[in-house]
Amino acid sequence: MLDFIVHWILLRIVFMIDWFSEHGVELAGFVFTLVVTVVGWAIEHRSSKEQNKEREDDIRFLREQLDSLRRQATTLEEQTAMQRADHDKPPFSDAEWICGSLRRIRIEGSRDVHVESVTPPTDTYMFHLNTHLPDDFAPSETIEYVISDPGPVELFWRWADEPNMSLRRLRRVSYKPV
């Protein structure tokens, strides 16, 4: 029986040697292909991880830039709103006392203004305009008037560059001495 087992093993070895001699090139090609595939997959996997990391870094950088641009846009909107508010605020100083009953209102701001009229809201003993109205006024020009009491005056005005704008009414009190 031992003889049979040894004979059978030897026969198998011969058969394997015979099979390897006929198919060795194919087996070597298969093993080589398998090794190249595994190595290629490992290299590609590492490269893919590096590209993913670079892509994530780029995305993070772009998000930071987007956040920064959004903050800048918000700041610019706030600045524009402040400038618009400053641009649209009434362009008149408080009425100033010059001497006696003479008063003046200075045009302030950055825009020319059209003044239609200046009147006291109630009847006063004496009111006289020293400035010709209606007229357009540039910043720093003044409207002078004589009034018997230091009461308020009402100005009816619009922006000079907006002729279709309805007139606005503004009240100024004449208490402030120069």
Secondary structure, DSSP 4 states (H G I P E B T S, - for coil): -HHHHHHHHHHHHHHHHHHHHHHHHHHHHHHHHHHHHHHHHHHHHHHHHHHHHHHHHHHHHHHHHHHHHHHHHHHHHHHHHHHHHHHHS--BPPPEEEETTEEEEEB-SSS-EEEEEEE-SS--S-EEESS-SSEEE-TT-EEEEEESSS-EEEEEEEETT-TTSPPEEEEEE--EE-
